[in-house]
Amino acid sequence: MGSPSDIPEVYSICSDPTDAPRVRGNRVILLLILVWIVGMFDLMFTLLALNLGNFVEANPIAAGFIHDTEAIVAFKIGALGLATVILLKFRRHRFTEFCSWVICAVHTLLAFLWLAYYFSAS
């Protein structure tokens, strides 16, 4: 029977385990870039839906000032910016990577909801 050090680390994508935090940090950065791209589409679709009328904001915080274009732009960019700063600061931690994946998944789902919204409106 071998020692625990003889068991290969199949869960690691790094050949050097000391390199894992750097690689994790790079993944978090890529995920945040994707979140920003989808977030800007979300902002654009929100503003477009407002101009088309008959739009109800699902976010209870943003719903209070949804008809103020400058305020909604500042809110969406500010919230995304604050989250980005926090996640970048801790980007080498496993929990941060997990949170980044969750945020990316939620934003991707939101993009599909926007597509469904616009396809149902046409």
C-alpha positions in Angstrom: 0.0 0.0 0.0 1.5 3.3 -1.1 1.7 6.6 0.8 -0.7 9.4 0.2 2.0 11.2 -1.8 1.9 8.4 -4.3 -1.7 9.1 -5.3 -1.8 11.5 -8.3 -3.7 14.7 -8.0 -6.2 14.2 -10.8 -8.3 17.1 -9.7 -5.6 19.6 -10.3 -5.1 21.0 -13.8 -1.7 22.3 -12.9 1.5 20.2 -13.1 2.9 22.3 -10.3 0.5 22.5 -7.3 2.2 25.7 -6.1 1.0 27.2 -9.4 -2.7 26.5 -8.8 -3.5 29.9 -7.2 -2.1 31.8 -10.2 -4.0 29.6 -12.6 -7.2 30.0 -10.5 -6.7 33.8 -10.6 -6.4 33.8 -14.4 -9.7 31.8 -14.6 -11.4 34.3 -12.4 -10.1 37.2 -14.6 -11.5 35.5 -17.7 -14.8 34.8 -16.0 -15.1 38.4 -15.0 -14.4 39.6 -18.5 -17.2 37.4 -19.7 -19.5 38.7 -16.9 -18.7 42.3 -18.0 -19.5 41.5 -21.7 -22.8 39.9 -20.8 -23.5 42.6 -18.2 -23.2 45.3 -20.9 -25.6 43.4 -23.1 -28.0 43.2 -20.1 -27.7 47.0 -19.7 -28.3 47.6 -23.4 -31.3 45.3 -23.4 -32.7 46.9 -20.3 -32.4 50.4 -21.8 -33.9 49.1 -25.1 -36.8 47.5 -23.2 -37.5 50.7 -21.3 -37.7 52.6 -24.6 -40.1 50.0 -26.0 -42.3 50.3 -23.0 -44.2 47.7 -21.1 -41.1 46.6 -19.1 -41.0 45.6 -15.5 -37.7 45.5 -13.7 -37.3 42.3 -11.7 -34.5 43.7 -9.5 -36.3 45.3 -6.5 -33.4 47.7 -5.9 -33.2 48.9 -9.5 -37.0 49.1 -9.8 -37.1 52.2 -7.7 -35.2 54.3 -10.2 -35.7 52.3 -13.4 -37.1 55.3 -15.4 -34.0 57.4 -14.7 -31.6 56.3 -17.4 -28.5 57.8 -15.9 -29.3 56.3 -12.5 -29.9 52.8 -13.9 -26.6 52.9 -15.9 -24.7 54.1 -12.8 -26.3 51.4 -10.7 -25.6 48.5 -13.1 -22.0 49.6 -13.8 -21.4 50.4 -10.1 -22.7 47.1 -8.8 -20.7 45.2 -11.4 -17.6 47.3 -10.7 -17.8 46.7 -7.0 -18.3 43.0 -7.4 -15.3 42.9 -9.8 -13.0 44.8 -7.4 -13.9 42.4 -4.6 -13.5 39.3 -6.7 -10.2 40.5 -8.2 -8.8 41.2 -4.8 -9.4 37.6 -3.7 -9.1 35.9 -7.1 -6.6 33.2 -6.0 -9.0 31.7 -3.5 -11.2 28.7 -4.4 -14.4 30.3 -3.0 -13.8 33.3 -5.2 -13.5 31.1 -8.3 -16.7 29.3 -7.3 -18.5 32.7 -6.8 -17.2 33.8 -10.2 -18.6 30.7 -11.9 -22.0 31.3 -10.2 -22.1 35.0 -11.3 -21.1 34.0 -14.8 -23.9 31.3 -14.9 -26.5 33.7 -13.6 -25.5 36.4 -16.2 -25.6 33.8 -18.9 -29.1 32.7 -17.8 -30.1 36.3 -17.8 -28.9 36.6 -21.4 -31.1 33.7 -22.4 -34.1 35.3 -20.6 -33.5 38.5 -22.6 -33.5 36.4 -25.8 -36.8 34.8 -24.8 -38.2 38.2 -23.9 -37.4 39.7 -27.2 -38.5 36.6 -29.2 -41.8 36.6 -27.4 -42.3 40.3 -28.0 -41.9 39.9 -31.7 
